[in-house]
Amino acid sequence: LSFTDSERMQGLLIIAFLCSAAYGDKPPTPQWPSAATFEFRIISHTDGEYESIVKTYYSATKKAIRFDTWGGMNQIFVHTDRKEGYYYFPKVSEGKSQVVCAPFNYTGVGRLPFPNLNYYKFVGNDSLDGIPSTKWVFKSNMPAGESTLWIAQTSEGPFLSAVDFKLYDTSLHGDNLVVGVADHSEIRYYNFIPGEPEAKVWNRPPIDCNFPFGVELQEIVKYEFLEAKYLILETVAEEGAPLQTREEIYEINRKLVESHNRGPSGYKLQLNQFAHLTAEEMKSFKGLRLSTVEGSKPHTHVDDDEVEELAKHLPDSWDWRDHGAVTRVKNQRMCGSCWAFSAIGCLEGAHFLKTGELVEFPEQLLMDCSWDAGNGGCLGGDMSNALNWIKEVGGVTTSIQYGRYYSENGRCHFDKMNLISPIKNVTKVAPSVNA
């Protein structure tokens, strides 16, 4: 069997066409617009209840970015050339809701609000929601993760349609190497409008910007907005000299997890989205701010001798989870709201003991509304302040009634007619083995 030169050429063209159809010709690297308005929605597949909706305004000419969350509940203005930022958020003062502004230093790398495609590899043509798109992947070894982009080509230029971000847990559990997903988030983009935003977009609200802004809140803003999910891997790659430090931090945490999981402990550890952070960055999300005011008194109903006698009749161990008194595991995310979770967890357990009903109460309610009691939303607070505030107002609403947890400072809204689980008194339990 023999072929003419024409037939051979035709066959090669057919093969080339089939390969092109299967794998796609690599397109030119997309050039992001120098100005645009768009929205994105973050959905956590690791923590199913969390999502965030953010509207973004961007102008390379003005060297400015603005983020509005949940219809403007929180607003962030950033001037990348001056390294300045302004964060507007709601708080309660003397029972009335108001907006305050906190200035901060922008320490980012001055990047666009889009991924740096120099780190990404084109892997083929795809379709997302029926729209032809190109697919790009960036894989990182330290920390272990990957970021996948879908970029749609519109008549007005390329548009980032979606990001799928995964951070892996690659650690030993006993003698077995387990590869799990420590963090999996999806970001969907929509309402893309290329071109300069209206001039009024850059007009900041006419209020003084002097609210105390510590390093804690700066890190929260950085990780929730300025360093979007898909940028975590890029940030580590772009840091140059500190990169080795990031790698060392991740490696130390990985070895810590492996060492623990080899032991006889009754629980296992795994890596998560915090595994590459420095101690200072981790400190930023610890929101306990112990009050200087004595908000609760020591427990005085029984003396030490009575406690010792009662302890003789207690079981060796007791786990309230086995008795239905503990709600599901929750996630404060990158917000200094641990105090609110502690107070609400305490109240949920007390409510169960009193009524036999396990009801979820909203941490967001305490974050939004208990500022006058000395708390500060994502900036931190005190459990005693929170519980005494609940005592003062007469209870809390349910999570269903109040609404979702935002992982940011929100507007206070609750109906006192719907309050349940009032607190009669708040006392401190002495730090004692038998207490």
RARA-V826597 format. One record per residue. N is the residue number from 1. OMEGA is omega in degrees with one decimal (999 if undefined). Layout:
# RARA-V826597
n=N omega=OMEGA
n=N omega=OMEGA
This chain:
# RARA-V826597
n=1 omega=-178.3
n=2 omega=-178.7
n=3 omega=173.4
n=4 omega=177.2
n=5 omega=179.7
n=6 omega=-179.2
n=7 omega=177.7
n=8 omega=179.7
n=9 omega=179.6
n=10 omega=179.2
n=11 omega=177.9
n=12 omega=178.6
n=13 omega=178.7
n=14 omega=179.0
n=15 omega=178.7
n=16 omega=179.0
n=17 omega=-179.8
n=18 omega=178.4
n=19 omega=179.2
n=20 omega=179.9
n=21 omega=-176.9
n=22 omega=-172.3
n=23 omega=178.9
n=24 omega=174.2
n=25 omega=179.6
n=26 omega=179.7
n=27 omega=172.3
n=28 omega=177.9
n=29 omega=-177.9
n=30 omega=175.7
n=31 omega=-177.6
n=32 omega=179.4
n=33 omega=179.3
n=34 omega=176.9
n=35 omega=-178.7
n=36 omega=171.1
n=37 omega=179.0
n=38 omega=177.0
n=39 omega=172.8
n=40 omega=-178.3
n=41 omega=178.9
n=42 omega=178.0
n=43 omega=178.4
n=44 omega=174.7
n=45 omega=175.7
n=46 omega=178.0
n=47 omega=-168.6
n=48 omega=-175.1
n=49 omega=-173.0
n=50 omega=167.6
n=51 omega=179.2
n=52 omega=178.3
n=53 omega=-173.9
n=54 omega=172.5
n=55 omega=-174.5
n=56 omega=172.7
n=57 omega=-176.4
n=58 omega=176.5
n=59 omega=176.4
n=60 omega=179.8
n=61 omega=-179.7
n=62 omega=-177.1
n=63 omega=-174.3
n=64 omega=175.0
n=65 omega=175.6
n=66 omega=176.7
n=67 omega=172.4
n=68 omega=178.2
n=69 omega=174.4
n=70 omega=176.2
n=71 omega=177.8
n=72 omega=178.4
n=73 omega=170.5
n=74 omega=177.9
n=75 omega=178.6
n=76 omega=176.0
n=77 omega=-179.5
n=78 omega=173.1
n=79 omega=-171.7
n=80 omega=-179.5
n=81 omega=-179.0
n=82 omega=-179.1
n=83 omega=-178.8
n=84 omega=175.3
n=85 omega=179.7
n=86 omega=-175.2
n=87 omega=179.6
n=88 omega=-179.8
n=89 omega=-178.5
n=90 omega=171.6
n=91 omega=178.7
n=92 omega=176.2
n=93 omega=-178.4
n=94 omega=175.3
n=95 omega=-178.0
n=96 omega=179.5
n=97 omega=177.4
n=98 omega=177.1
n=99 omega=177.4
n=100 omega=-178.8
n=101 omega=176.9
n=102 omega=176.8
n=103 omega=176.3
n=104 omega=177.3
n=105 omega=178.7
n=106 omega=-175.0
n=107 omega=-179.9
n=108 omega=-175.8
n=109 omega=177.9
n=110 omega=-177.2
n=111 omega=171.1
n=112 omega=174.0
n=113 omega=178.8
n=114 omega=178.7
n=115 omega=174.4
n=116 omega=-173.2
n=117 omega=174.7
n=118 omega=-179.8
n=119 omega=-171.8
n=120 omega=177.7
n=121 omega=176.5
n=122 omega=-177.6
n=123 omega=175.4
n=124 omega=175.5
n=125 omega=-176.6
n=126 omega=176.5
n=127 omega=179.2
n=128 omega=-176.8
n=129 omega=177.8
n=130 omega=-178.9
n=131 omega=177.9
n=132 omega=-176.6
n=133 omega=169.2
n=134 omega=-174.4
n=135 omega=-176.2
n=136 omega=-176.7
n=137 omega=173.0
n=138 omega=179.3
n=139 omega=-178.2
n=140 omega=178.2
n=141 omega=-174.3
n=142 omega=1.2
n=143 omega=-178.9
n=144 omega=-179.9
n=145 omega=175.2
n=146 omega=-179.7
n=147 omega=-178.9
n=148 omega=-179.2
n=149 omega=168.4
n=150 omega=-177.2
n=151 omega=179.0
n=152 omega=176.9
n=153 omega=-179.9
n=154 omega=178.7
n=155 omega=-178.7
n=156 omega=178.1
n=157 omega=-178.8
n=158 omega=179.0
n=159 omega=177.2
n=160 omega=-176.2
n=161 omega=-175.1
n=162 omega=174.1
n=163 omega=172.6
n=164 omega=-172.8
n=165 omega=177.6
n=166 omega=173.1
n=167 omega=-171.8
n=168 omega=170.1
n=169 omega=179.0
n=170 omega=-176.3
n=171 omega=178.5
n=172 omega=171.9
n=173 omega=-168.8
n=174 omega=177.2
n=175 omega=-176.1
n=176 omega=174.6
n=177 omega=-178.9
n=178 omega=175.9
n=179 omega=-179.8
n=180 omega=178.7
n=181 omega=179.8
n=182 omega=-179.6
n=183 omega=179.5
n=184 omega=-178.9
n=185 omega=177.7
n=186 omega=178.0
n=187 omega=178.5
n=188 omega=-176.9
n=189 omega=-179.4
n=190 omega=-179.2
n=191 omega=-178.3
n=192 omega=177.6
n=193 omega=177.8
n=194 omega=179.2
n=195 omega=-177.9
n=196 omega=173.2
n=197 omega=177.1
n=198 omega=-176.9
n=199 omega=-176.6
n=200 omega=179.0
n=201 omega=-175.0
n=202 omega=176.1
n=203 omega=179.8
n=204 omega=178.0
n=205 omega=-174.2
n=206 omega=176.2
n=207 omega=178.8
n=208 omega=-179.6
n=209 omega=-175.3
n=210 omega=177.9
n=211 omega=-178.8
n=212 omega=-176.6
n=213 omega=-178.7
n=214 omega=179.6
n=215 omega=-178.3
n=216 omega=-178.1
n=217 omega=179.0
n=218 omega=179.1
n=219 omega=178.1
n=220 omega=178.6
n=221 omega=-178.3
n=222 omega=-173.4
n=223 omega=179.9
n=224 omega=-173.9
n=225 omega=-171.0
n=226 omega=177.7
n=227 omega=-177.7
n=228 omega=-173.5
n=229 omega=-174.2
n=230 omega=-178.8
n=231 omega=-178.6
n=232 omega=-179.9
n=233 omega=178.5
n=234 omega=-179.0
n=235 omega=178.5
n=236 omega=-178.1
n=237 omega=-174.2
n=238 omega=-170.7
n=239 omega=175.4
n=240 omega=-176.8
n=241 omega=-179.7
n=242 omega=-178.6
n=243 omega=179.8
n=244 omega=177.0
n=245 omega=177.1
n=246 omega=-179.8
n=247 omega=-179.8
n=248 omega=178.5
n=249 omega=-179.6
n=250 omega=-178.1
n=251 omega=177.1
n=252 omega=-179.9
n=253 omega=178.7
n=254 omega=179.5
n=255 omega=176.9
n=256 omega=178.9
n=257 omega=-178.3
n=258 omega=179.8
n=259 omega=179.6
n=260 omega=-174.7
n=261 omega=174.6
n=262 omega=-175.3
n=263 omega=-175.6
n=264 omega=-176.6
n=265 omega=179.8
n=266 omega=178.6
n=267 omega=-179.0
n=268 omega=175.7
n=269 omega=170.4
n=270 omega=178.5
n=271 omega=178.1
n=272 omega=-174.4
n=273 omega=179.8
n=274 omega=-168.8
n=275 omega=-176.7
n=276 omega=-175.0
n=277 omega=176.7
n=278 omega=178.8
n=279 omega=179.1
n=280 omega=179.0
n=281 omega=177.7
n=282 omega=179.3
n=283 omega=-177.4
n=284 omega=-174.7
n=285 omega=175.6
n=286 omega=-169.6
n=287 omega=179.6
n=288 omega=177.7
n=289 omega=-175.2
n=290 omega=-177.2
n=291 omega=175.2
n=292 omega=179.0
n=293 omega=179.9
n=294 omega=-175.4
n=295 omega=179.1
n=296 omega=-175.5
n=297 omega=177.8
n=298 omega=179.1
n=299 omega=-175.2
n=300 omega=-175.8
n=301 omega=178.8
n=302 omega=177.8
n=303 omega=-174.7
n=304 omega=-179.5
n=305 omega=178.6
n=306 omega=178.2
n=307 omega=179.5
n=308 omega=-179.9
n=309 omega=178.4
n=310 omega=-177.2
n=311 omega=-179.7
n=312 omega=-175.3
n=313 omega=180.0
n=314 omega=175.7
n=315 omega=-179.5
n=316 omega=179.1
n=317 omega=-178.9
n=318 omega=-179.4
n=319 omega=-176.5
n=320 omega=176.7
n=321 omega=179.9
n=322 omega=-176.5
n=323 omega=173.4
n=324 omega=-174.7
n=325 omega=-175.1
n=326 omega=178.6
n=327 omega=-177.6
n=328 omega=175.7
n=329 omega=-179.3
n=330 omega=-174.9
n=331 omega=179.6
n=332 omega=-178.1
n=333 omega=-173.4
n=334 omega=-177.8
n=335 omega=-177.5
n=336 omega=-173.9
n=337 omega=-178.2
n=338 omega=-180.0
n=339 omega=-180.0
n=340 omega=178.7
n=341 omega=178.2
n=342 omega=-178.7
n=343 omega=-178.7
n=344 omega=177.0
n=345 omega=176.7
n=346 omega=-177.9
n=347 omega=178.9
n=348 omega=178.3
n=349 omega=179.0
n=350 omega=178.8
n=351 omega=178.5
n=352 omega=-179.6
n=353 omega=-178.0
n=354 omega=-170.6
n=355 omega=-174.6
n=356 omega=-179.6
n=357 omega=176.5
n=358 omega=-176.0
n=359 omega=176.1
n=360 omega=177.1
n=361 omega=-172.5
n=362 omega=171.6
n=363 omega=-177.5
n=364 omega=177.5
n=365 omega=179.2
n=366 omega=179.5
n=367 omega=-175.7
n=368 omega=-163.3
n=369 omega=-171.7
n=370 omega=178.2
n=371 omega=-178.4
n=372 omega=178.1
n=373 omega=178.1
n=374 omega=179.0
n=375 omega=-174.4
n=376 omega=176.4
n=377 omega=-179.8
n=378 omega=178.5
n=379 omega=178.1
n=380 omega=-178.7
n=381 omega=-174.8
n=382 omega=-178.6
n=383 omega=179.7
n=384 omega=176.3
n=385 omega=-177.6
n=386 omega=-178.3
n=387 omega=177.3
n=388 omega=174.9
n=389 omega=177.1
n=390 omega=177.6
n=391 omega=-177.7
n=392 omega=-174.9
n=393 omega=175.1
n=394 omega=177.3
n=395 omega=178.7
n=396 omega=171.4
n=397 omega=175.0
n=398 omega=177.9
n=399 omega=179.3
n=400 omega=-178.6
n=401 omega=-174.5
n=402 omega=-179.1
n=403 omega=-169.5
n=404 omega=171.5
n=405 omega=-174.5
n=406 omega=-172.3
n=407 omega=175.2
n=408 omega=180.0
n=409 omega=-177.2
n=410 omega=-179.9
n=411 omega=179.2
n=412 omega=178.0
n=413 omega=172.9
n=414 omega=-178.8
n=415 omega=-178.4
n=416 omega=178.4
n=417 omega=-176.7
n=418 omega=-177.2
n=419 omega=175.8
n=420 omega=177.3
n=421 omega=177.3
n=422 omega=180.0
n=423 omega=178.2
n=424 omega=-179.5
n=425 omega=178.2
n=426 omega=179.0
n=427 omega=177.3
n=428 omega=175.5
n=429 omega=-177.3
n=430 omega=177.9
n=431 omega=-176.7
n=432 omega=179.4
n=433 omega=-176.5
n=434 omega=-175.5
n=435 omega=999
